[in-house]
Amino acid sequence: MTIQRRSFLKSTIAVGAAIGLPAVAYGRVIGTNDKIRCGVIGLNNRGKDHIKGLGENVVAYCDCDENILNKSADGKDVAKFVDYRKLLEQKDIDAVSIATPNHQHSIMGIRAAMAGKHVYCEKPVSHNVWEGRQLSEAQTKFDRVIQCGTQSRSSPSLQEAVAWVQGGALGKIKHAIGTCYKPRKSIGKLDAPLSIPKNVNYDLWCGPAEKRELFRPQLHYDWHWDFNTGNGDMGNQGIHQMDIARWFLGYEGISPRVLSIGGRLGYEDAADTPNTQTVIHDYPSAPLIFETRGLPKAKEFQADVEKKSKKYWDRNMDNYRGSKIGVIVQCENGYVVIPTYSSAKAFDNDNNELKSWSGAGDHYANFLDAVSANDQSKLNGPIEEGHISSALCHTGGMSHQLGENVALSEIETSIGGESEIFKDSFKRLKQHLIANDVDIETGAALTLGADIKFDPKTEQVLGNEKASKMMSREYRAGFEVPSVAVKAAS
């Protein structure tokens, strides 16, 4: 339901007071022919794509690294901000796009919605499950358009493929496997703490996360591989494939059970997220398996893993049934391979091609259209969908973090009662590590994650106090994620 202006203002003031934030005025009304004035927060890496995708609508840049801010804005007629909170105070800004590290996504998105701004938020939309739920609820509470940056949702080819599979063309869906086979080199490790450059406001950079010394050589980008700020490759690249897999399966909530096996293997560095992992989301009728591999297909290719050529990846990374960075959806009478963001092929069980789809969409244009119409229902990637898929990445990470390094034999015994598809996934993980000369036979190289159960309706952990605490985090004073709503039990 659309919230009228007067009701919205009352809600904004009430929530702002409850969480200790100043109430702000509602944004301007956008006419059909008006230019939607956008500010981009976070200008490195994905931020560049946001600037390109939003085009002439971008009127403001924001980054807490002044070197990146000034370099990005050089020669452009845009307003500049180091502190995103100052950007949100601008009444003539209609929307913001967020391309910061993961730990900033939810707090910025919620505060933007409270300030009357529409939001385009990079994936994952959160750093943990609880704050993602708050961001999703903010869309309804403040009647703002909030798009998740899972651009495959705007691909007409995948929309058609999903409808075809869910329509029963291949019979009942049996399972889906997401694969993130992407080369990732060691990030290195310093003997002394990294010296933060003076051009970076490190307090703002840390935001809600723990402000700590870093022992990696690079501040930017490698935050992905630190659970304090990132979510590993399952929550970086893999969120796209996780979302596509769940989209095909048709599940609207988090899984009732998750289990991870993996580790950071093949090298030692300052990171703590897995580079090799298999996770099962044990949905009742059709499980979702997710596989992450940062090492190449064999030891002989490790020395060249820094090469960025896509042709190199194609030659030297694992390939499971046509998927490297993709999804396989297995049905009774065949399967579908989704190898890219915008294409899919269907096969029968004898591997004969039945049908194919191709064609990308414009996710930014979809966002702008929805903002122009002030109509959340026009979004292809609404924040609720982004929240659920992000949460699957988080719960898989939780299982790993709460796990223990144990002997291979103990892992194999422990998963003896699991589904054949998960056991097969683990067998292939073992073969992958052996091909990379990683010793998993002696010692305890692999982490057997905690077996965590959930109530999908309430997004609550069942019977595991440590896991319950990890559904959120301790927020730094002044950077608390606003508590918009708590998902009610039903």
Secondary structure as UniProt FT lines:
FT   HELIX           5..18
FT   TURN            19..20
FT   TURN            32..33
FT   STRAND          38..41
FT   HELIX           46..54
FT   HELIX           55..57
FT   STRAND          58..62
FT   HELIX           66..73
FT   TURN            74..75
FT   STRAND          79..81
FT   HELIX           84..88
FT   TURN            91..92
FT   STRAND          95..98
FT   HELIX           102..104
FT   HELIX           105..114
FT   TURN            115..116
FT   STRAND          118..121
FT   HELIX           129..141
FT   TURN            142..143
FT   STRAND          146..148
FT   HELIX           151..154
FT   HELIX           156..166
FT   TURN            167..170
FT   STRAND          173..181
FT   TURN            198..199
FT   HELIX           202..206
FT   TURN            207..208
FT   HELIX           222..225
FT   TURN            227..229
FT   TURN            232..237
FT   HELIX           238..249
FT   STRAND          257..263
FT   STRAND          276..281
FT   STRAND          288..293
FT   HELIX           299..304
FT   TURN            305..306
FT   HELIX           310..316
FT   TURN            321..322
FT   STRAND          325..331
FT   TURN            332..333
FT   STRAND          334..338
FT   STRAND          343..347
FT   TURN            349..350
FT   STRAND          353..358
FT   HELIX           363..373
FT   HELIX           376..378
FT   HELIX           383..401
FT   STRAND          404..406
FT   HELIX           408..414
FT   TURN            415..417
FT   HELIX           420..435
FT   TURN            436..437
FT   STRAND          446..448
FT   STRAND          452..455
FT   TURN            456..459
FT   STRAND          460..462
FT   HELIX           465..470
FT   TURN            477..478
//
